[in-house]
Amino acid sequence: MDDPETKEEMVHTAQVSKSLGKSSDPGMQSAIGKRLKAYYDDVASEPVPDRFLSLLDALDEAESASKTSGRK
């Protein structure tokens, strides 16, 4: 969710809520929560970069090697 308008809208909603002193308004909290969840879901559904997967594989190998060498 790289939509700048949506991000701006979330910031604006939070600013308006804060300026009105209604930061605990359940309706506003719900709207902000739904937008944040939608943003998080979009980010979480993106594929993991190959470079990151390679680093994770290398970490697993190093961890396995340290465990086997530590047992001897």
Summary of the structure (lengths in Angstrom):
residues: 72
radius of gyration: 21.3
end to end distance: 49.9
largest distance: 65.8
contacts: 138
relative contact order: 0.09
helix: 79%
strand: 0%
